[in-house]
């Protein structure tokens, strides 16, 4: 449970930053090199690398080497823990709305 909680915390902390959300949306469609990512932001290579490390720790992205390039893509189950967490609360709220709707009728 603690492992799951820490994983979920790191996912939401990672997604709290707009630059990281943008990076995630870009690599969700196509694998990009770190150099390609750096060229699209008004940030240093080091700053983008720090963002990528946070995202990698949260298991949102995977990096691999291709020759001298470091390629970045979305992790296969990147948002599964967040989705499961939010779905649990969506079902709970839906149940409450259903009960309220039954009371009104």
Secondary structure, DSSP 8 states (H G I E B T S, - for coil): -HHHHHHHHHHHHHHTSHHHHHHHHHHHHS-EEHHHHHHTSSS-HHHHHHHHHHHHHTTSEEEEEETTEEEEEE-TTTTHHHHHHHHHHHHHHHHHHHHHHHHH-
